[in-house]
Every structure is written in structure tokens, then in C-alpha cells.
Amino acid sequence: MKSFYKAAQKNYKPFLMLCYDLLMLTAAFLLAMTIRFNGAGTVTEPAMALCLAMTLISSSFIFLRLGLYRTVIRYMGQQAIVAVLQGVTASAVVLAVASYLTYAGVPRSVPVIYWCFALITVGGSRWLVRVYYQMALEIHKTRVAIYGAGTAGLQLYKGLIHGEMYKTVAFFDDNASKQNTLIDGVLVYSPANIHEVIAERDISEILLAMPGVPKRRRREITRSLRERGIVVKVIPGMEELVDSAGRVSDVSQIYENILGRAPVEPQKELVSASITGKVVMVTGAGGSIGSELCRQIIQWAPAKLIMLESSEFSLYQIERELQQQQQDEGLQVEVTALLGDVRNRGRVAEIIQSFEVHTIYHAAAYKHVPLVEQNVVVGAENNVLGTLAVLEAAEAYGVEQFVLVSTDKAVRPTNVMGATKRLAELICQDFGRRFGRTRVCMVRFGNVLGSSGSVIPLFTDQINAGGPVTVTHPKVTRFFMTIPEAAQLVLQAGSMGRKGEVFVLDMGEPVRILDIARRLIQIMGHTVRDEANPDGDIEIQISGLRPGEKLYEELLLGDAVAGTDHPMIMRAEEERLPSEQLQSFMVELKDACVRQDCAAVHRLLIEAVKDYTPKQELVDTVWTQLSEAGVSGSAVSEGAEVRRLPVASGGRRVQRITGEVPEV
């Protein structure tokens, strides 16, 4: 029944289009007969009705065969127009043949008149829909100008014509011979008149398409334009795209074949409200999401960008990258790179107070499911107590906005990572309800393509090594989005959050990991080796679900979902823990983490996170080692004194550390 419903959902549009076409063909026949006989009613005769029925049935098969209902009308091109012409012509021929076979006595001029009316109703209606869609689309497109009227500019212009984001209304070029000429009806202006043209043509952005020009000259152009308050985007040339063909091709192919939807575009007013002119701080700035947040934030002219990261190498890398980005794009943002751990409340508070931070994007988290499953206490400390420490410091020093980067694994979690992120969400919900100085919200999304630990880099490495590609389960599915798209969602939610809401992106349908593996193998120029193709290049092996891994992920806990200012972002109101109960959990959790009591931490996660259902016993690596050494769970949790127990290998001994933490 469910599969029938899905099939009906998928096919109802082609069915409606077919019904419409048959209705229009009937109308064309009636009009043709009416015109031929000057309004005399002759179409009610049985032979005439049989002739019409034969025409309609045959025409429906012809239209289906020609693929008229596989064409998306708004993208209808020359091939679709030819198909309509062929279908209508074939239908007129069928009418003539049916008239002869049924002795209906249809005059020879009727199929010709019928052909004219059918072409107008069937083809003309599609053309009108396409024109209407394009006109409606033009209203929502961002009006841009292309700086550079050479080959790269023309390629960019052609690429934007069929897109849904930008409309090119002007060209600019330094070459005087190209100025005042037309490119496909679009005038090329002199850069000397750029301000007047921008105001006159209502241009929002300048796209710099001059890959052949030296980088120094490009930097001069971007810097001069940005100094005038003009938004500039530097577009790479085709050679640069070819140089990174694997990466670019993968991204475009992934959008088309994996995401199943177009990238969600940001709304500028939502992004700028929490960033432009503000002191912005990103925790976990060296991670996949944190670093992308930093790349995008500096493009929105913050007063300062504070990057907090515990990994020295990761912080060094993103700092260097942002320096180069600012140099290439002519940006001038004060960026401060700071080493620190979000669990250190004093360090976080000192930073917030010193720099007078307005907005915090909290991306610091341990997110790799199997690793967190094997390091329970550290995972809880970082993901839960780290969030609590940053929130407390933010509220204490009057931070305006706090945004938690969350995950779909927090919804009905089956692993420690998901449970810790859900508990972090509960803390944010509590702060958003109890306090008013800091606006708190959370952004929840699915897997991020290309992030550290995600399937795409893993599969790519395995394919480059000759295989096999390992998939945990043939039925495992996930939601996917790109790193830039995830970062844009986080930035926009910062302006919409108020009282601990959860924001979720409408990510379309989940995708099977097995399908991603197959498609990626094909994208990289190989074939899949399986029973059907034993001579293929790359084998796919099923490795089994890892500890804490689910077959599928969800984005929402309940049905209380409302729209927002962005058409693709939803606001969810979800169940919250009473403040007293949550605070009690936090006291116990801090104590259990100090004592390194893995079992107590795990028990508290199960009690605090209502829908947390672990799929296996504790697999924490250290805890398991201690248990195998003869230290029971209760003995480990007491930890009041140093205990030395023999281990059954080479006389080694395990020292149990006391539960007391020395003051530093």
C-alpha cells in the first residue's frame, strides 16, 4: 500500500497532463468539425464517437512513446517542441485513418483543422506555462553584472541563463573596444560608470570573470569595488575548473544524483543581521563546519572574527587560509585565532569578555559515532559540558546570539554521540526559556558531504586504492547536504532564533549509502564488480553496522513544525526537560566525568535523553580494559583509593586512579 501511494505521488503529474491533452484533443476535434460544418451537430453519431475514441487512445500511446510527460515543462527546449509537433501530426494522421476505418465520414479538411487546433492547445499551453514560469523566476533572481566580457564572461553568462539564482543585466570590461557593444542583448559598460549603472540597473552583485588577468590586477579590482560598498564574487575560469576536475565534477554530480534537489540559497538579510558589524566567535573553528563558517562569515563584514580551536594544527591551517582568502578577495576583517578548550569555562569567559562578543556559533563537538562510543566520558565532557560552559559564559557577559550546531543523530539517538548532542540541545532549550540576555537556538541537519569522517572522502580513497568500497548495511540511508549549504543554514538561523528553537532544513528524501557508493564508482570512471558484472573494477563489501549506528536518521522529534522566513527552513517546537531536573542531571554528570565513571555517564544519558535507546552494551575502550583487568563497574566508579590489580599478561599491573582531582 505504501509503495502504491509513493508511485501515485510520483506519477500524478504526468497523469494529469495526459488527461489535459486528451481533453484538448477532444476540443480540437469538436472545433474542427464545427468549423467544417458551420456549427451543424454531426459529432454525436456512433461512428464519429468511435473515430474520436480511436484517435484519443492511439494519441495517448503516441504521446507517451515520444516522452512528452517526462519533460519538465519549465525546462522545455527544442527537442520537446519537436516531440509535440511529431505527436500532434501523428494524432492527425490517426484521425484520418480512424475515419476511414470506421466509415465516420470525416471530411478530409477536418484532420488539417484538427492539427492546427491541437498544436495550439497541446503545444501552446506548454509554451505559456514555460513563459509564465520564466517570468515568475525573473522576479526572484538576483540582478548581477559580469565584470569581464571575454570568453570566461560569456561562458558564465550562458551558464546563468538557465539557472534559478542570477540574471545578468550588464557587462563591464576594461577593454575600450568591447564597451558599448551588445552580448546577446546585454550592453557592455565602462567600469568608469559602474556606480551609475549599478543604481540604474538595480544590480546587487558583481561577478568577476577574468581568470586570464594576473591575480594582482584581480585583487585591485575587487578591493576598489568593495571599498565602494559593492558585493563582488570572483568566478574561476574553465581552466581552473578543469585543474580541479575531480572535485568540481564530484560536487555537481553529487547535487544532481545524490542530493536530488538544488542547493538552498541564503537570504542575505538573515545572514547579515547576526554578522555584519558584529564581533563573531566560532568554536571548533578548525573543524569541517567551523572552518566553513569562518570562510563565509568574513564575507559578511563582521567587526571581528574570533576563532576558538583546541587543535593547534587545525587552527593554524584555517588562519592561513583566511589570510589568503582576504588577500584574494580584497577583504579587511580582523581575524583572531585562539587556542582553547570549550570545556574550560574560564578561558571561554575571558575571551567573550575581552573581545565583547556579540554572536557565537558553537560548532565544537566530537561527532564521529564509533569514536565517541569508545570514549564515552570525553564525548560527554566535550559535547555536553562544553556546550554548557560556553552558554554560561555567553549569558554571563551578555552575548546577543548563541547558535548550536546540532545533528540529525540527536533525534531518537542510538549512540552516545547522538545522546550527547540531544542533551546539549536540551540545555540550549532550557537557557532559551529561562534567560533573556542571550537569544539561543539550534540548527539540526544531516550528513555533510565532504566533511571529515563522511562517506564521500572515505569512498573516494577506497576507490583510488582499487577497492573494495565498504558499506555498513545495504539498507542504511542518510540525509545529505554540502558543507557550504550547512554553514549558510547555521548563519541564517542565527537571526531567527529566540527561545531555544530547533531549526531544520527541508533536505528532501534520504539517500541509500549503497546507491552513493555505486554512483561514486561510476563518477570516477569505474564499474561495480558484483554477481551481475564479475569483471567490474571495484567491489562493494557489506561490513556490518558499527557500534551505535542506525539504519536511518530522522530530523524531527515530533510533528510541531512551523515555517520560517526562509521557504526551506523549518522551526520545530520539541519537548523540553524541567529546569530543576536538567540542572540535577548536570550536577551528577559533572561529578561522574570528574570520577571518570563511564557507567554513570552512560546511565545519566539514558535517563536525561528520553528516546535514547542504546543498541549495545558499553564499548568504551578504557572501561572495557579495566573490566577485563578485573576491576568491576562498581569498583571503578568508587575510585576512592588507588587500587593495584594484577593483569594476566607478563606481570603488568593496572593502577586505578582516585576519584579526587588535584587542584592546579
PAPAMI-395133 format. One record per residue (C-alpha): residue number from 1; x, y, z. Coordinates in nm, 2 decimals, padded with zeros to 4 digits. Example, Ala and Ser with C-alpha at 12.3 -4.5 7.8 and 13.67 -1.06 7.14 Angstrom:
BEGIN
1:01.23:-00.45:00.78;
2:01.37:-00.11:00.71;
This chain:
BEGIN
1:00.00:00.00:00.00;
2:00.28:00.24:00.09;
3:00.47:00.17:-00.24;
4:00.14:00.23:-00.43;
5:00.10:00.56:-00.25;
6:00.46:00.66:-00.34;
7:00.41:00.56:-00.70;
8:00.08:00.76:-00.72;
9:00.26:01.06:-00.57;
10:00.54:01.03:-00.83;
11:00.31:00.98:-01.13;
12:00.01:01.20:-01.07;
13:00.15:01.50:-01.26;
14:00.21:01.30:-01.59;
15:-00.14:01.15:-01.55;
16:-00.30:01.49:-01.51;
17:-00.10:01.62:-01.81;
18:-00.22:01.32:-02.02;
19:-00.59:01.39:-01.91;
20:-00.55:01.75:-02.01;
21:-00.40:01.66:-02.35;
22:-00.68:01.42:-02.43;
23:-00.94:01.69:-02.33;
24:-00.77:01.94:-02.56;
25:-00.76:01.69:-02.85;
26:-01.13:01.63:-02.80;
27:-01.19:02.00:-02.80;
28:-00.97:02.04:-03.12;
29:-01.18:01.77:-03.29;
30:-01.51:01.93:-03.19;
31:-01.39:02.27:-03.31;
32:-01.27:02.13:-03.64;
33:-01.60:01.96:-03.70;
34:-01.79:02.27:-03.60;
35:-01.60:02.50:-03.83;
36:-01.62:02.25:-04.12;
37:-02.00:02.21:-04.09;
38:-02.07:02.57:-03.99;
39:-02.20:02.46:-03.64;
40:-02.41:02.17:-03.76;
41:-02.42:01.89:-03.49;
42:-02.28:01.58:-03.66;
43:-02.03:01.46:-03.39;
44:-02.29:01.26:-03.19;
45:-02.32:00.98:-03.44;
46:-02.18:00.64:-03.31;
47:-01.93:00.61:-03.60;
48:-01.80:00.96:-03.52;
49:-01.77:00.88:-03.15;
50:-01.58:00.56:-03.23;
51:-01.35:00.75:-03.46;
52:-01.28:01.00:-03.18;
53:-01.22:00.73:-02.92;
54:-00.97:00.55:-03.15;
55:-00.79:00.88:-03.21;
56:-00.76:00.96:-02.84;
57:-00.65:00.61:-02.74;
58:-00.38:00.60:-03.02;
59:-00.27:00.96:-02.94;
60:-00.22:00.88:-02.57;
61:00.02:00.59:-02.66;
62:00.20:00.81:-02.92;
63:00.25:01.09:-02.67;
64:00.38:00.85:-02.40;
65:00.61:00.70:-02.65;
66:00.75:01.04:-02.75;
67:00.82:01.12:-02.39;
68:00.60:01.42:-02.36;
69:00.54:01.35:-02.00;
70:00.90:01.30:-01.90;
71:00.98:01.66:-02.00;
72:00.98:01.92:-01.73;
73:00.78:02.20:-01.89;
74:00.98:02.49:-01.74;
75:01.29:02.35:-01.90;
76:01.13:02.26:-02.23;
77:01.36:02.30:-02.52;
78:01.38:02.24:-02.89;
79:01.36:01.86:-02.85;
80:01.04:01.88:-02.66;
81:00.89:02.12:-02.92;
82:00.98:01.88:-03.19;
83:00.82:01.60:-02.99;
84:00.49:01.79:-02.95;
85:00.49:01.86:-03.33;
86:00.55:01.49:-03.41;
87:00.28:01.38:-03.16;
88:00.01:01.62:-03.29;
89:00.10:01.53:-03.65;
90:00.07:01.16:-03.57;
91:-00.26:01.22:-03.40;
92:-00.40:01.40:-03.70;
93:-00.29:01.11:-03.92;
94:-00.45:00.86:-03.68;
95:-00.78:01.07:-03.71;
96:-00.78:01.04:-04.08;
97:-00.71:00.66:-04.07;
98:-00.97:00.61:-03.80;
99:-01.23:00.80:-04.00;
100:-01.16:00.57:-04.30;
101:-01.18:00.25:-04.09;
102:-01.50:00.34:-03.90;
103:-01.68:00.50:-04.21;
104:-01.74:00.81:-03.99;
105:-01.73:01.03:-04.30;
106:-01.50:01.29:-04.16;
107:-01.42:01.54:-04.43;
108:-01.05:01.55:-04.55;
109:-01.01:01.91:-04.43;
110:-01.10:01.82:-04.07;
111:-00.77:01.65:-03.98;
112:-00.59:01.96:-04.11;
113:-00.80:02.19:-03.90;
114:-00.77:01.95:-03.61;
115:-00.39:01.95:-03.64;
116:-00.39:02.33:-03.61;
117:-00.61:02.34:-03.30;
118:-00.43:02.05:-03.14;
119:-00.09:02.22:-03.19;
120:-00.22:02.54:-03.03;
121:-00.38:02.37:-02.73;
122:-00.12:02.10:-02.66;
123:00.19:02.28:-02.76;
124:00.08:02.64:-02.69;
125:-00.03:02.56:-02.34;
126:00.31:02.42:-02.26;
127:00.48:02.72:-02.41;
128:00.26:02.95:-02.20;
129:00.34:02.76:-01.88;
130:00.72:02.79:-01.96;
131:00.69:03.16:-02.03;
132:00.49:03.22:-01.71;
133:00.75:03.02:-01.51;
134:01.04:03.21:-01.66;
135:00.87:03.55:-01.59;
136:00.79:03.44:-01.23;
137:01.15:03.33:-01.19;
138:01.29:03.65:-01.32;
139:01.12:03.83:-01.03;
140:01.31:03.63:-00.77;
141:01.65:03.63:-00.95;
142:01.94:03.83:-00.81;
143:02.03:04.10:-01.07;
144:02.41:04.08:-01.13;
145:02.67:04.23:-01.37;
146:02.96:04.03:-01.51;
147:03.30:04.21:-01.49;
148:03.48:04.07:-01.80;
149:03.33:04.04:-02.14;
150:03.58:03.79:-02.27;
151:03.54:03.41:-02.32;
152:03.51:03.34:-01.94;
153:03.24:03.61:-01.90;
154:03.05:03.47:-02.20;
155:03.07:03.12:-02.06;
156:02.95:03.24:-01.72;
157:02.66:03.43:-01.88;
158:02.55:03.13:-02.08;
159:02.56:02.92:-01.76;
160:02.35:03.17:-01.56;
161:02.07:03.19:-01.82;
162:01.91:02.86:-01.73;
163:01.99:02.89:-01.36;
164:01.75:03.00:-01.08;
165:01.97:03.24:-00.89;
166:02.11:03.52:-01.11;
167:02.00:03.74:-01.40;
168:02.28:03.92:-01.59;
169:02.17:04.27:-01.67;
170:02.51:04.43:-01.76;
171:02.87:04.36:-01.85;
172:03.17:04.57:-01.76;
173:03.51:04.55:-01.93;
174:03.83:04.75:-01.92;
175:03.88:04.70:-02.30;
176:03.75:05.01:-02.47;
177:03.69:04.82:-02.80;
178:03.43:04.60:-02.62;
179:03.25:04.89:-02.45;
180:02.91:04.99:-02.58;
181:02.87:04.66:-02.77;
182:02.60:04.40:-02.71;
183:02.64:04.04:-02.59;
184:02.31:03.86:-02.65;
185:02.13:04.19:-02.60;
186:02.32:04.28:-02.28;
187:02.52:04.60:-02.30;
188:02.89:04.62:-02.21;
189:02.97:04.93:-02.00;
190:03.29:05.10:-01.90;
191:03.39:05.04:-01.54;
192:03.42:05.42:-01.50;
193:03.04:05.44:-01.50;
194:02.99:05.14:-01.26;
195:02.81:05.33:-00.98;
196:02.56:05.49:-01.22;
197:02.49:05.16:-01.39;
198:02.45:04.97:-01.06;
199:02.19:05.23:-00.95;
200:02.02:05.24:-01.28;
201:02.00:04.87:-01.34;
202:01.94:04.78:-00.97;
203:02.24:04.55:-00.96;
204:02.31:04.35:-00.64;
205:02.64:04.18:-00.71;
206:02.94:04.19:-00.95;
207:03.07:03.86:-01.07;
208:03.44:03.89:-01.16;
209:03.51:03.66:-01.46;
210:03.87:03.75:-01.56;
211:04.08:03.43:-01.50;
212:04.34:03.53:-01.75;
213:04.42:03.86:-01.57;
214:04.70:03.84:-01.32;
215:04.59:03.79:-00.96;
216:04.73:04.12:-00.85;
217:04.51:04.30:-01.10;
218:04.21:04.10:-00.99;
219:04.28:04.19:-00.63;
220:04.30:04.56:-00.72;
221:03.96:04.54:-00.90;
222:03.79:04.35:-00.61;
223:03.94:04.59:-00.35;
224:03.83:04.90:-00.53;
225:03.48:04.77:-00.59;
226:03.44:04.66:-00.22;
227:03.57:04.99:-00.10;
228:03.27:05.14:-00.28;
229:03.03:04.90:-00.09;
230:02.98:04.67:-00.39;
231:02.94:04.29:-00.34;
232:03.20:04.11:-00.55;
233:03.23:03.74:-00.62;
234:03.54:03.60:-00.80;
235:03.45:03.33:-01.05;
236:03.71:03.08:-01.16;
237:03.78:03.01:-01.53;
238:03.73:02.68:-01.71;
239:04.10:02.60:-01.69;
240:04.08:02.63:-01.31;
241:03.78:02.41:-01.30;
242:03.95:02.15:-01.52;
243:04.26:02.16:-01.30;
244:04.03:02.05:-01.01;
245:03.80:01.85:-01.23;
246:03.76:01.56:-00.99;
247:03.65:01.78:-00.70;
248:03.42:02.01:-00.91;
249:03.27:01.72:-01.11;
250:03.20:01.53:-00.79;
251:03.02:01.82:-00.63;
252:02.80:01.88:-00.94;
253:02.73:01.52:-00.98;
254:02.65:01.47:-00.62;
255:02.40:01.76:-00.63;
256:02.23:01.61:-00.93;
257:02.25:01.24:-00.84;
258:02.27:01.22:-00.46;
259:02.10:01.52:-00.31;
260:01.81:01.51:-00.55;
261:01.75:01.88:-00.51;
262:01.90:02.22:-00.58;
263:02.12:02.38:-00.32;
264:01.93:02.60:-00.08;
265:02.03:02.96:-00.14;
266:02.08:03.20:00.16;
267:01.87:03.51:00.23;
268:02.11:03.80:00.27;
269:01.91:03.99:00.53;
270:01.90:03.68:00.75;
271:02.28:03.62:00.73;
272:02.39:03.98:00.78;
273:02.17:04.05:01.08;
274:02.39:03.85:01.31;
275:02.72:03.91:01.15;
276:02.77:04.25:00.97;
277:02.94:04.49:01.21;
278:02.93:04.24:01.49;
279:03.21:04.06:01.69;
280:03.15:03.69:01.59;
281:03.31:03.39:01.76;
282:03.32:03.04:01.62;
283:03.41:02.75:01.85;
284:03.56:02.44:01.68;
285:03.68:02.68:01.41;
286:03.92:02.42:01.27;
287:03.66:02.16:01.20;
288:03.47:02.09:00.88;
289:03.17:02.31:00.97;
290:03.35:02.55:01.19;
291:03.61:02.64:00.92;
292:03.34:02.68:00.65;
293:03.15:02.91:00.89;
294:03.47:03.12:00.92;
295:03.51:03.13:00.54;
296:03.16:03.26:00.49;
297:03.15:03.49:00.79;
298:03.44:03.71:00.68;
299:03.24:03.77:00.35;
300:02.97:03.95:00.55;
301:03.19:04.21:00.70;
302:03.20:04.14:01.08;
303:03.37:04.38:01.31;
304:03.59:04.09:01.42;
305:03.61:03.72:01.38;
306:03.73:03.52:01.69;
307:03.83:03.16:01.61;
308:03.85:02.92:01.91;
309:04.00:02.58:01.85;
310:04.17:02.31:02.06;
311:04.38:02.17:01.77;
312:04.69:02.38:01.71;
313:04.74:02.25:01.35;
314:04.37:02.29:01.25;
315:04.37:02.65:01.39;
316:04.70:02.72:01.20;
317:04.55:02.59:00.88;
318:04.23:02.79:00.89;
319:04.41:03.11:00.99;
320:04.64:03.08:00.69;
321:04.35:03.00:00.46;
322:04.15:03.31:00.57;
323:04.46:03.53:00.53;
324:04.49:03.41:00.17;
325:04.11:03.45:00.11;
326:04.12:03.80:00.24;
327:04.41:03.88:00.01;
328:04.25:03.73:-00.29;
329:03.91:03.89:-00.24;
330:04.02:04.22:-00.11;
331:03.86:04.17:00.24;
332:03.97:04.35:00.55;
333:03.83:04.17:00.86;
334:04.02:04.14:01.18;
335:04.06:03.77:01.25;
336:04.19:03.64:01.58;
337:04.30:03.28:01.62;
338:04.28:03.15:01.98;
339:04.38:02.81:02.13;
340:04.14:02.68:02.39;
341:03.90:02.41:02.50;
342:03.53:02.48:02.53;
343:03.52:02.28:02.85;
344:03.74:02.55:03.01;
345:03.47:02.79:03.12;
346:03.72:03.04:03.25;
347:03.91:03.06:02.92;
348:03.58:03.10:02.72;
349:03.45:03.37:02.96;
350:03.78:03.56:02.94;
351:03.76:03.56:02.55;
352:03.40:03.67:02.54;
353:03.46:03.95:02.79;
354:03.78:04.07:02.63;
355:03.65:04.09:02.28;
356:03.29:04.18:02.37;
357:03.15:03.91:02.15;
358:02.80:03.96:02.01;
359:02.74:03.63:01.83;
360:02.86:03.27:01.90;
361:02.84:02.98:01.66;
362:02.91:02.67:01.87;
363:03.05:02.41:01.63;
364:03.29:02.24:01.87;
365:03.19:01.88:01.92;
366:03.31:01.52:01.89;
367:03.09:01.38:01.61;
368:03.24:01.05:01.49;
369:02.99:00.79:01.61;
370:03.22:00.49:01.67;
371:03.50:00.70:01.83;
372:03.26:00.87:02.08;
373:03.11:00.53:02.15;
374:03.45:00.42:02.26;
375:03.53:00.74:02.46;
376:03.21:00.80:02.65;
377:03.33:01.03:02.92;
378:03.53:01.25:02.70;
379:03.25:01.27:02.45;
380:03.00:01.38:02.72;
381:03.25:01.63:02.86;
382:03.31:01.79:02.52;
383:02.96:01.78:02.37;
384:02.75:01.84:02.68;
385:02.97:02.02:02.94;
386:03.15:02.21:02.67;
387:02.82:02.35:02.55;
388:02.71:02.43:02.90;
389:03.03:02.62:02.97;
390:03.00:02.83:02.66;
391:02.64:02.90:02.72;
392:02.70:03.01:03.08;
393:02.98:03.24:02.98;
394:02.77:03.38:02.70;
395:02.48:03.46:02.93;
396:02.71:03.60:03.20;
397:02.87:03.85:02.96;
398:02.57:03.95:02.75;
399:02.63:03.77:02.42;
400:02.34:03.86:02.19;
401:02.31:03.54:01.99;
402:02.41:03.18:02.06;
403:02.37:02.91:01.78;
404:02.43:02.54:01.85;
405:02.54:02.33:01.55;
406:02.35:02.00:01.60;
407:02.29:01.68:01.41;
408:02.01:01.45:01.30;
409:02.17:01.18:01.52;
410:02.03:01.37:01.82;
411:01.68:01.26:01.71;
412:01.59:00.93:01.89;
413:01.96:00.85:01.93;
414:02.10:00.50:01.95;
415:02.46:00.61:02.02;
416:02.65:00.82:02.27;
417:02.73:01.09:02.02;
418:02.36:01.14:01.94;
419:02.26:01.13:02.30;
420:02.52:01.39:02.40;
421:02.41:01.62:02.12;
422:02.05:01.58:02.22;
423:02.14:01.67:02.58;
424:02.32:01.97:02.45;
425:02.00:02.07:02.27;
426:01.80:02.03:02.59;
427:02.05:02.26:02.77;
428:02.00:02.52:02.50;
429:01.63:02.49:02.52;
430:01.65:02.55:02.89;
431:01.87:02.85:02.86;
432:01.65:03.00:02.59;
433:01.34:02.96:02.82;
434:01.50:03.07:03.15;
435:01.72:03.36:03.04;
436:01.67:03.67:02.82;
437:02.00:03.83:02.76;
438:02.12:03.58:02.50;
439:01.90:03.45:02.22;
440:01.95:03.08:02.19;
441:01.87:02.84:01.90;
442:01.99:02.52:01.74;
443:02.04:02.41:01.38;
444:01.99:02.04:01.30;
445:02.10:01.89:00.97;
446:02.20:01.56:00.83;
447:02.53:01.43:00.70;
448:02.76:01.68:00.54;
449:02.92:01.59:00.21;
450:03.30:01.62:00.22;
451:03.33:01.67:00.60;
452:03.60:01.48:00.79;
453:03.47:01.13:00.85;
454:03.19:01.15:00.59;
455:03.13:00.87:00.33;
456:03.24:01.07:00.02;
457:03.61:01.11:00.12;
458:03.62:00.76:00.25;
459:03.47:00.61:-00.06;
460:03.69:00.82:-00.28;
461:04.01:00.70:-00.10;
462:03.89:00.34:-00.13;
463:03.81:00.37:-00.50;
464:04.15:00.53:-00.57;
465:04.31:00.24:-00.38;
466:04.13:00.00:-00.61;
467:03.86:-00.10:-00.36;
468:03.68:-00.26:-00.20;
469:03.43:00.01:-00.10;
470:03.28:-00.08:00.24;
471:02.92:-00.01:00.31;
472:02.79:-00.10:00.66;
473:02.44:-00.22:00.55;
474:02.26:-00.25:00.22;
475:01.96:-00.06:00.36;
476:02.13:00.22:00.55;
477:02.01:00.57:00.44;
478:02.11:00.92:00.53;
479:02.01:01.28:00.47;
480:02.28:01.48:00.29;
481:02.39:01.84:00.23;
482:02.71:02.02:00.14;
483:02.94:02.20:00.38;
484:02.87:02.55:00.24;
485:02.49:02.48:00.25;
486:02.51:02.36:00.61;
487:02.71:02.67:00.71;
488:02.47:02.90:00.53;
489:02.18:02.74:00.73;
490:02.36:02.79:01.06;
491:02.43:03.16:00.97;
492:02.07:03.23:00.87;
493:01.92:03.06:01.18;
494:02.12:03.29:01.40;
495:01.89:03.57:01.30;
496:01.57:03.38:01.35;
497:01.63:03.21:01.69;
498:01.48:03.35:02.01;
499:01.39:03.10:02.28;
500:01.57:02.77:02.22;
501:01.41:02.67:01.89;
502:01.54:02.40:01.67;
503:01.58:02.49:01.30;
504:01.58:02.21:01.04;
505:01.65:02.22:00.67;
506:01.40:02.06:00.43;
507:01.66:01.82:00.29;
508:01.44:01.62:00.06;
509:01.44:01.24:00.06;
510:01.71:01.03:00.24;
511:01.96:00.86:00.02;
512:02.09:00.50:00.04;
513:02.46:00.48:00.11;
514:02.48:00.18:-00.12;
515:02.35:00.40:-00.41;
516:02.61:00.67:-00.32;
517:02.89:00.41:-00.34;
518:02.77:00.28:-00.68;
519:02.72:00.63:-00.82;
520:03.06:00.75:-00.70;
521:03.23:00.45:-00.85;
522:03.07:00.54:-01.19;
523:03.15:00.91:-01.15;
524:03.52:00.83:-01.10;
525:03.52:00.63:-01.42;
526:03.50:00.27:-01.29;
527:03.24:-00.01:-01.29;
528:03.10:-00.20:-01.00;
529:03.21:-00.56:-00.96;
530:02.92:-00.78:-00.84;
531:02.74:-01.10:-00.94;
532:02.59:-00.94:-01.24;
533:02.93:-00.80:-01.35;
534:03.21:-01.02:-01.22;
535:03.47:-00.84:-01.44;
536:03.39:-00.50:-01.29;
537:03.66:-00.28:-01.14;
538:03.56:-00.20:-00.78;
539:03.38:-00.44:-00.54;
540:03.14:-00.32:-00.28;
541:03.16:-00.51:00.05;
542:02.90:-00.50:00.33;
543:03.09:-00.46:00.66;
544:02.81:-00.46:00.91;
545:02.67:-00.17:01.13;
546:02.92:-00.02:01.36;
547:02.86:00.04:01.73;
548:02.57:00.29:01.78;
549:02.49:00.32:01.41;
550:02.13:00.33:01.29;
551:01.98:00.22:00.96;
552:01.82:00.55:00.90;
553:01.82:00.90:01.06;
554:01.54:01.15:01.14;
555:01.54:01.53:01.16;
556:01.23:01.59:01.38;
557:01.12:01.45:01.71;
558:00.76:01.55:01.68;
559:00.50:01.70:01.44;
560:00.50:02.06:01.58;
561:00.67:02.22:01.29;
562:00.62:02.57:01.15;
563:00.76:02.76:00.86;
564:01.01:03.05:00.88;
565:01.12:03.35:00.68;
566:01.31:03.11:00.46;
567:01.10:02.87:00.25;
568:01.34:02.58:00.30;
569:01.39:02.61:00.68;
570:01.15:02.48:00.94;
571:01.11:02.57:01.30;
572:01.04:02.28:01.54;
573:00.90:02.31:01.89;
574:01.01:02.00:02.08;
575:00.97:01.85:02.43;
576:01.19:02.01:02.70;
577:01.31:01.89:03.04;
578:01.21:02.07:03.35;
579:01.49:02.31:03.46;
580:01.53:02.16:03.81;
581:01.56:01.81:03.66;
582:01.81:01.92:03.40;
583:02.02:02.10:03.65;
584:02.02:01.79:03.87;
585:02.14:01.59:03.58;
586:02.42:01.84:03.51;
587:02.55:01.82:03.87;
588:02.56:01.44:03.85;
589:02.71:01.44:03.51;
590:02.99:01.67:03.61;
591:03.07:01.46:03.91;
592:03.06:01.14:03.70;
593:03.30:01.29:03.45;
594:03.54:01.40:03.72;
595:03.54:01.05:03.86;
596:03.58:00.91:03.50;
597:03.28:00.69:03.58;
598:03.18:00.57:03.24;
599:02.88:00.36:03.36;
600:02.74:00.66:03.55;
601:02.77:00.89:03.25;
602:02.60:00.63:03.03;
603:02.32:00.59:03.28;
604:02.27:00.96:03.31;
605:02.25:01.00:02.93;
606:01.98:00.73:02.92;
607:01.78:00.90:03.20;
608:01.81:01.25:03.06;
609:01.75:01.18:02.69;
610:01.41:01.03:02.68;
611:01.43:00.85:02.35;
612:01.79:00.73:02.38;
613:01.79:00.35:02.33;
614:02.15:00.21:02.31;
615:02.18:-00.08:02.07;
616:02.46:-00.25:02.26;
617:02.64:-00.26:02.60;
618:02.92:-00.01:02.68;
619:03.21:-00.04:02.44;
620:03.42:00.24:02.59;
621:03.78:00.13:02.53;
622:03.93:00.22:02.87;
623:03.63:00.10:03.06;
624:03.65:-00.24:02.88;
625:04.02:-00.27:02.95;
626:03.97:-00.21:03.32;
627:03.68:-00.46:03.33;
628:03.90:-00.72:03.16;
629:04.17:-00.64:03.42;
630:03.94:-00.75:03.70;
631:03.80:-00.41:03.80;
632:03.43:-00.43:03.82;
633:03.20:-00.14:03.72;
634:03.12:-00.06:04.09;
635:03.48:-00.07:04.19;
636:03.57:00.16:03.91;
637:03.30:00.41:04.00;
638:03.40:00.42:04.37;
639:03.77:00.51:04.29;
640:03.83:00.64:04.64;
641:04.17:00.49:04.67;
642:04.45:00.37:04.45;
643:04.39:00.00:04.37;
644:04.65:-00.22:04.20;
645:04.53:-00.54:04.04;
646:04.73:-00.80:03.85;
647:04.67:-00.84:03.48;
648:04.71:-01.19:03.32;
649:04.99:-01.08:03.09;
650:05.36:-01.05:03.17;
651:05.31:-00.93:03.53;
652:05.18:-00.59:03.42;
653:04.96:-00.40:03.66;
654:04.68:-00.15:03.63;
655:04.67:00.14:03.86;
656:04.32:00.27:03.95;
657:04.33:00.65:03.99;
658:04.14:00.80:04.27;
659:03.82:01.00:04.21;
660:03.97:01.31:04.36;
661:04.10:01.56:04.11;
662:04.40:01.77:04.23;
663:04.37:02.14:04.21;
664:04.60:02.31:03.95;
